């Protein structure tokens, strides 16, 4: 390990190395793997939202709304 004048040595003996900000900023953030609790929550939320809104989402679109959309596309 190369040592620089700007390195900081802590009382525990741990060394915090100096580095250029550009090197840090160029790195992509590490993706955190989803935990089981995250997956369980996502599944619970998805099922709950489907139970609440599937009936509404499956209703036919009113003719007047379709007409308004078509008129707007023509402009």
N, C-alpha and C positions, 0 to 999 in steps of 0.2 A: 504494500500500500504506500503510495507516494504521499508525502506530507507537504502541505503548503503553509505559508506564514499565517493565513487567515483561518486555518483549522482551529477548532476549539476542543480542548481536552477537559472533560468533566472530572470531578473528584473520584468518580467510580472507575476512572481509567478509560471510559468510552470516549472515542474521538468523533466529533462531528466534522466531516470533511467539507471544505469549501468547494462549491461548484458554481458554474455559471448558470444564470437564470435561463438562458436560451436553451441549454440542454434539458432542463426540467420542463420548459414550456413546449418543447418539441414532442415530448412523449405523449402518447394517447393515454387517457385515464384507464386504469385497470377496471375491467368489468367484474363486478362482484357476482358470483354465481347465486342464483336464487336459492334461498333456503326452503326447507320443507314448509315452514310456517308461512312464507310469502306465497308459495304455490297453493297452500290450503286456503289462504285468504282470497287469492285471485279466483279460485274455483268457487268459493262460497259467494263472492260478489257477483260473478258471472251468472251463476244459477239464480240468485236473488233478483238480479236485474231482468233476466229472462222471464221469471215468474211474474214480475210486475208489469212488464212492458210488451211482451210478445203479442198479446191480444190487440193492443193499440197499434203496434207496428204492422200487423197483418190486416188491419181494416183497409178497405178501398179508399183511394184518394178521391175526394169530392170533385165532381165534374167542373164546378166553377173554379176551383183551384188549378186544375189542369188547363182550363181555358186561359186563366191569367198567366200561367207560366208560358204557354205557347205564344200568347200575345207579346210577352216581354222578349222572347227569343227573336221574334220578327223585327223588333226595333233595332 
